[in-house]
Amino acid sequence: MPPPTPSRPSPTSRPPRPSWPALARAKERAIATKAAAEALVNAQKQH
């Protein structure tokens, strides 16, 4: 793994303040994905 160049910040470096709206959307998307997966499993069980 090459060392990060000074002209560009490394991908692992984060700003001190997290982006709360983005985190909230990611959490909601994960919950919705889980709910959809459970609904799909339930639909497959009924058939």
ABEGO torsion letter per residue (X at the ends): XBBBBAABBBAABBBABBBAAAAAAAAAAAAAAAAAAAAAAAAAAAX
